[in-house]
Amino acid sequence: MAILHLIITLVSAGLSQLIFAFIYNRQYMNRMLTSGWRLDPSDANYELAKRVLYIRSEPGAV
């Protein structure tokens, strides 16, 4: 996998690293949410985050 990332980075002149950062962040957030973490409903971006992460409802939400 690392060799593939290196090849893609060389071909794209490093621009792929910017894209990989966003992909990793989404994967990390999904892992956190599936392992028990919950979004903060008092956050101003709560509804936006639910939509972007395809979350229908929080477990235990009222």
C-alpha positions in Angstrom: 0.0 0.0 0.0 2.8 2.4 0.8 4.4 1.8 -2.6 1.1 2.6 -4.3 0.9 5.9 -2.3 4.4 6.7 -3.3 3.7 6.1 -7.0 0.5 8.1 -7.0 2.3 11.0 -5.1 5.1 11.0 -7.7 2.7 11.0 -10.6 0.5 13.7 -9.2 3.4 15.9 -8.1 2.3 15.6 -4.5 -1.3 16.8 -4.9 -2.6 13.3 -4.0 -1.3 13.9 -0.4 -3.9 16.6 0.0 -6.7 14.3 -1.1 -5.4 11.4 1.0 -5.6 13.6 4.1 -9.3 14.1 3.6 -9.9 10.4 2.8 -8.0 9.4 6.0 -9.9 11.9 8.1 -13.3 10.5 6.9 -12.1 6.9 7.6 -10.9 7.9 11.1 -14.2 9.7 11.9 -16.2 6.6 10.8 -13.9 4.3 13.0 -14.4 6.6 16.0 -18.2 6.7 15.6 -18.4 2.9 15.1 -16.4 2.3 18.2 -18.7 4.2 20.5 -18.0 7.9 20.1 -20.9 10.2 19.5 -21.3 13.6 17.9 -22.0 16.5 20.2 -25.6 17.6 19.6 -24.9 21.1 21.0 -22.3 21.8 18.2 -23.4 24.2 15.6 -22.4 21.8 12.8 -24.2 18.8 14.3 -26.8 18.4 11.5 -24.2 19.0 8.8 -21.9 16.3 10.2 -24.8 13.9 10.5 -25.7 14.5 6.8 -22.1 14.2 5.6 -21.3 11.1 7.6 -24.7 9.5 6.6 -25.9 9.2 10.2 -29.6 8.8 10.5 -29.9 9.0 14.3 -27.7 8.7 17.3 -28.0 5.6 19.4 -29.8 6.6 22.6 -30.9 9.9 21.2 -34.1 11.4 22.5 
